[in-house]
Amino acid sequence: MVLGVVSDVGWDLRATFAHHGLDHYFSSWVHSYAHDTEKPDPLLFQHACRELGVAQE
C-alpha cells in the first residue's frame, strides 16, 4: 500500500509528520502552495497519483 498527503496548508508538512514519527508512512507529499493552486484542483491529486504510481479514478 502507498500513501500520500495532499495539503492546502501554506507550509511543508513533512517536519510536522516527522516530529510525530509519521513521515515514513508516506511516499508522496503534494502541497498546494508548491503548485500555485488549491483543493479541489484535480492537478494536485493527479500529481500525487503520478508520484505514487497509482491509477487516477
PyMOL commands that place a pseudoatom at each C-alpha (Angstrom):
pseudoatom trace, name=CA, resn=MET, resi=1, chain=A, elem=C, hetatm=0, pos=[0.000, 0.000, 0.000]
pseudoatom trace, name=CA, resn=VAL, resi=2, chain=A, elem=C, hetatm=0, pos=[1.181, 3.525, -0.784]
pseudoatom trace, name=CA, resn=LEU, resi=3, chain=A, elem=C, hetatm=0, pos=[0.041, 6.693, 0.957]
pseudoatom trace, name=CA, resn=GLY, resi=4, chain=A, elem=C, hetatm=0, pos=[0.368, 10.339, 0.103]
pseudoatom trace, name=CA, resn=VAL, resi=5, chain=A, elem=C, hetatm=0, pos=[-0.504, 13.705, 1.559]
pseudoatom trace, name=CA, resn=VAL, resi=6, chain=A, elem=C, hetatm=0, pos=[-2.314, 16.354, -0.488]
pseudoatom trace, name=CA, resn=SER, resi=7, chain=A, elem=C, hetatm=0, pos=[-2.476, 19.529, 1.568]
pseudoatom trace, name=CA, resn=ASP, resi=8, chain=A, elem=C, hetatm=0, pos=[-3.722, 23.103, 1.293]
pseudoatom trace, name=CA, resn=VAL, resi=9, chain=A, elem=C, hetatm=0, pos=[-1.666, 24.479, 4.182]
pseudoatom trace, name=CA, resn=GLY, resi=10, chain=A, elem=C, hetatm=0, pos=[0.905, 27.134, 3.346]
pseudoatom trace, name=CA, resn=TRP, resi=11, chain=A, elem=C, hetatm=0, pos=[3.950, 25.227, 4.614]
pseudoatom trace, name=CA, resn=ASP, resi=12, chain=A, elem=C, hetatm=0, pos=[5.644, 21.870, 4.142]
pseudoatom trace, name=CA, resn=LEU, resi=13, chain=A, elem=C, hetatm=0, pos=[4.065, 19.336, 6.490]
pseudoatom trace, name=CA, resn=ARG, resi=14, chain=A, elem=C, hetatm=0, pos=[6.938, 16.827, 6.410]
pseudoatom trace, name=CA, resn=ALA, resi=15, chain=A, elem=C, hetatm=0, pos=[8.644, 18.271, 9.500]
pseudoatom trace, name=CA, resn=THR, resi=16, chain=A, elem=C, hetatm=0, pos=[5.406, 18.097, 11.497]
pseudoatom trace, name=CA, resn=PHE, resi=17, chain=A, elem=C, hetatm=0, pos=[4.827, 14.483, 10.493]
pseudoatom trace, name=CA, resn=ALA, resi=18, chain=A, elem=C, hetatm=0, pos=[8.479, 13.659, 11.234]
pseudoatom trace, name=CA, resn=HIS, resi=19, chain=A, elem=C, hetatm=0, pos=[8.200, 15.230, 14.687]
pseudoatom trace, name=CA, resn=HIS, resi=20, chain=A, elem=C, hetatm=0, pos=[5.442, 12.735, 15.462]
pseudoatom trace, name=CA, resn=GLY, resi=21, chain=A, elem=C, hetatm=0, pos=[7.275, 9.814, 13.825]
pseudoatom trace, name=CA, resn=LEU, resi=22, chain=A, elem=C, hetatm=0, pos=[4.752, 9.518, 10.983]
pseudoatom trace, name=CA, resn=ASP, resi=23, chain=A, elem=C, hetatm=0, pos=[6.649, 10.778, 7.932]
pseudoatom trace, name=CA, resn=HIS, resi=24, chain=A, elem=C, hetatm=0, pos=[7.997, 7.379, 6.930]
pseudoatom trace, name=CA, resn=TYR, resi=25, chain=A, elem=C, hetatm=0, pos=[4.457, 6.146, 6.218]
pseudoatom trace, name=CA, resn=PHE, resi=26, chain=A, elem=C, hetatm=0, pos=[4.039, 8.492, 3.241]
pseudoatom trace, name=CA, resn=SER, resi=27, chain=A, elem=C, hetatm=0, pos=[5.584, 8.245, -0.218]
pseudoatom trace, name=CA, resn=SER, resi=28, chain=A, elem=C, hetatm=0, pos=[4.237, 11.459, -1.731]
pseudoatom trace, name=CA, resn=TRP, resi=29, chain=A, elem=C, hetatm=0, pos=[3.854, 14.992, -0.424]
pseudoatom trace, name=CA, resn=VAL, resi=30, chain=A, elem=C, hetatm=0, pos=[1.854, 17.404, -2.575]
pseudoatom trace, name=CA, resn=HIS, resi=31, chain=A, elem=C, hetatm=0, pos=[1.395, 20.889, -1.156]
pseudoatom trace, name=CA, resn=SER, resi=32, chain=A, elem=C, hetatm=0, pos=[-0.905, 23.290, -2.971]
pseudoatom trace, name=CA, resn=TYR, resi=33, chain=A, elem=C, hetatm=0, pos=[1.438, 26.259, -2.434]
pseudoatom trace, name=CA, resn=ALA, resi=34, chain=A, elem=C, hetatm=0, pos=[4.120, 24.459, -4.463]
pseudoatom trace, name=CA, resn=HIS, resi=35, chain=A, elem=C, hetatm=0, pos=[1.730, 24.147, -7.414]
pseudoatom trace, name=CA, resn=ASP, resi=36, chain=A, elem=C, hetatm=0, pos=[0.190, 27.630, -7.172]
pseudoatom trace, name=CA, resn=THR, resi=37, chain=A, elem=C, hetatm=0, pos=[-3.317, 26.240, -6.776]
pseudoatom trace, name=CA, resn=GLU, resi=38, chain=A, elem=C, hetatm=0, pos=[-5.575, 24.776, -4.096]
pseudoatom trace, name=CA, resn=LYS, resi=39, chain=A, elem=C, hetatm=0, pos=[-8.026, 21.962, -3.496]
pseudoatom trace, name=CA, resn=PRO, resi=40, chain=A, elem=C, hetatm=0, pos=[-10.157, 20.753, -5.165]
pseudoatom trace, name=CA, resn=ASP, resi=41, chain=A, elem=C, hetatm=0, pos=[-7.994, 21.383, -8.258]
pseudoatom trace, name=CA, resn=PRO, resi=42, chain=A, elem=C, hetatm=0, pos=[-7.513, 17.949, -9.873]
pseudoatom trace, name=CA, resn=LEU, resi=43, chain=A, elem=C, hetatm=0, pos=[-3.899, 18.897, -10.684]
pseudoatom trace, name=CA, resn=LEU, resi=44, chain=A, elem=C, hetatm=0, pos=[-2.906, 18.246, -7.074]
pseudoatom trace, name=CA, resn=PHE, resi=45, chain=A, elem=C, hetatm=0, pos=[-4.456, 14.804, -6.955]
pseudoatom trace, name=CA, resn=GLN, resi=46, chain=A, elem=C, hetatm=0, pos=[-3.171, 13.881, -10.420]
pseudoatom trace, name=CA, resn=HIS, resi=47, chain=A, elem=C, hetatm=0, pos=[0.342, 14.818, -9.345]
pseudoatom trace, name=CA, resn=ALA, resi=48, chain=A, elem=C, hetatm=0, pos=[0.042, 12.687, -6.200]
pseudoatom trace, name=CA, resn=CYS, resi=49, chain=A, elem=C, hetatm=0, pos=[-1.227, 9.723, -8.225]
pseudoatom trace, name=CA, resn=ARG, resi=50, chain=A, elem=C, hetatm=0, pos=[1.712, 10.001, -10.632]
pseudoatom trace, name=CA, resn=GLU, resi=51, chain=A, elem=C, hetatm=0, pos=[4.201, 10.159, -7.751]
pseudoatom trace, name=CA, resn=LEU, resi=52, chain=A, elem=C, hetatm=0, pos=[2.584, 7.135, -6.102]
pseudoatom trace, name=CA, resn=GLY, resi=53, chain=A, elem=C, hetatm=0, pos=[2.315, 5.185, -9.350]
pseudoatom trace, name=CA, resn=VAL, resi=54, chain=A, elem=C, hetatm=0, pos=[-1.424, 4.600, -8.981]
pseudoatom trace, name=CA, resn=ALA, resi=55, chain=A, elem=C, hetatm=0, pos=[-4.274, 4.998, -11.442]
pseudoatom trace, name=CA, resn=GLN, resi=56, chain=A, elem=C, hetatm=0, pos=[-6.451, 8.066, -11.294]
pseudoatom trace, name=CA, resn=GLU, resi=57, chain=A, elem=C, hetatm=0, pos=[-10.066, 7.130, -10.721]
for i in range(1, 57): cmd.bond("trace and resi %d" % i, "trace and resi %d" % (i + 1))
show_as sticks, trace
zoom trace
